[in-house]
Amino acid sequence: MRLRIAMAAAAFGLAFAGTASAQNVGIATSNPGSLFHNIGTAVANAANQAGLNATIQPATSPNQYIPFVASGGIEFGVANLQEVAYAVEGKEWFEGNANPDLRIVATIMPLREAIFVRADSGIRTIADLKGKPMVDGYTAQNTILPQLDAMYATAGMTRDDVEPVNVPSVVAGADAFMAGDSVGFIFAHGAGKVREADAAVGGIYAIPIEPSEKNLELARQFWPVAFFTEIEGGTTPGVPETASFFAYPQVVFTNANVPDDVVYQMAKALYEGKETMASSFPPFKQFDPADMASDIGVAQYHPGALKFFKEEGLN
């Protein structure tokens, strides 16, 4: 992983070597087609509208670009809260490589996720995946395996109960599904790749999860910030009827050395930019600016963000 991070760092360095002003900022995202690329694009649109002159820079996954943001190689990034928390403390796939300079700018809308299968597959529950070929591995995107573990746990299963189809990333996993190598793939609701898969196979189905306290306890053994959220039927591909799905918080993050005024401007852009972001990426309709200062556990908010929160009366 260190080699991948170094390669990503070199790429970012080349892309932003010409940055000459604190008002010019970069936003690290994952690859096109992924949720975090869509989110980063929407955030950049809001930032640009607010006068920050933001440019996105894609990498394979957050576990590669989070340390780069922490080291000051690029100003901002978008990721899920759990992975940023692991990076702060140097746990899990960041073991031995703590990133204490990571700071949060804001909590944004939740990431709502599911295992998707073909609509005509007859698979309707996670338990129906048992013994079938299913995406696994995720060598370039460490965050996915514990999320799969969490979902399987709600059905009394482990990853040993499926036939693994190893892929490096969620985008590659969706491609494996479309190629017929796997019966399903894990992805975030609303991502462009999900719509692509829906069109490619003639319809997909998102496997729901019963939102019981027992299932939540089981899921949180693998993904501590998990919760369940309801999605209205017919509002997104794969959800024909209203149902509950796995979810967790997402954040815009930065590093401690980014100037307070720049982070303040980014926080303000997010707070005022919901309409702009939702027009770029509809899941931002779920974003509530009043929740930007939500509990972030072991992570810390940047002083520039805290200044904005105080002025707006956000707790």
Buried (B, 14 or more C-beta within 10 A) or exposed (E): BEEBBEEBBEBBEEBBEEBEEEBBBBBBBBBEBBBBBBBBBBBBBBBBBBEBEBBBBBBBBBBBBBBBBBBEBBBBBBBBBBBBBBBBBEBBBBEEBBBEBBBBBBBBBBBBBBBBBBBEBEBEEBBBBBEBBBBBBBBBBBBBBBBBBBBBBBBEBEEEBBEEBEBBBBBBBBBBBBEEBBBBBBBBBBBBBBBBBBEBBEBBBBBBBEBEEEBBEBBBEBBBBBBBBBBEEEEBBBBEEEBBBBBBBBBBBBBBEBBBEBBBBBBBBBBEBBEBBBBBBBBBBBBEBEBBBBEBBEBBBBBBBBBBBEEBEBE
